[in-house]
Amino acid sequence: GLFFIIAFFVFQGNVNAQRTATAEPSVVCAGQTSIIKLSAGLGTIVWQTDASGVFVDMPGRTYDTLLTPPLTATTHYRAIITILVIPDTSTIATVSIAPPSDGGSIIVSPGSTVCKGTPVTLQLDNNVGNAIQWQVDTTGIFDTIPGATASTYQTPPLSKSGVYRAWVSSTPCPAALSSTTSITVTPSSVGGLAEADI
């Protein structure tokens, strides 16, 4: 009898060590879903969520992998695993909501009209997102500017007019466009010659 009791608790401790719940992905855009995975182990599973403010059972969710419903707020998930009538609780997996992307507006310095050969600094303002790509249109089509991926972009010395904009993404949400700004390049002044009247 004593041997059975000892063996039972050794068995229970070995097979029912706390299992890990992991969210993939752990950050989603509002309306997206995530997959919660439970590390390998034995036992019957009941998933719980705190979407209502407290952890409650999710009826019918009894597998190692859980597909969440579309989420609109940060939500936590955990599993109750039972072996030989003794329940254990997994770690908690958290799915956070990323803010929606916002391209914002563009601040131009020194101004939207410059002389030929003058560089211009473009800075995003009130944008939301950590992935940025600047574009320019000098021919009627917007082209991506290689390496221009920061919130501030300094052009090379300009030789022709163009329209600038930026794509901004709050990962993993869809990207949003900033406002556009037009830069007009005027010819450099030429001094010329002065002739005196005789």
RAURLIN-V189371 format. One line per field, one symbol per residue. ss: DSSP state (~ for helix, > for strand, _ for the rest). burial: b if it has 24 or more other ideal C-beta (glycine too) atoms within 12 Angstrom, else e. A space follows every 10 residues. Layout:
ss=???
burial=???
This chain:
ss=_~~~~~~~~~ ~~~~~_____ >>>>__>>>_ ____>>>>__ ___>>>>>>_ _____>>___ ____>>>___ ____>>>>>> >>>__>>>>_ __>>>>>>__ _>__>>>>>_ __>>>_____ >>>>>__>__ >>>>>>>___ _>>>______ _>>>______ _>>>>>>>>_ _____>>___ >>>>>>____ ________
burial=eeeeeeeeee eeeeebeebe bbbebbebbe ebebbbbbee bebebbbbbe eeeeeeebee beebebebee beebbbbbbb beeeeeebbb ebbbbbbbeb bbbbebbbee ebebeeebeb bbbbeebbbe bbbbbbeeee eeeebeebee bebebeebee bbbbbbbbbb ebbebbbbeb bebebeeeee eeeeeeee
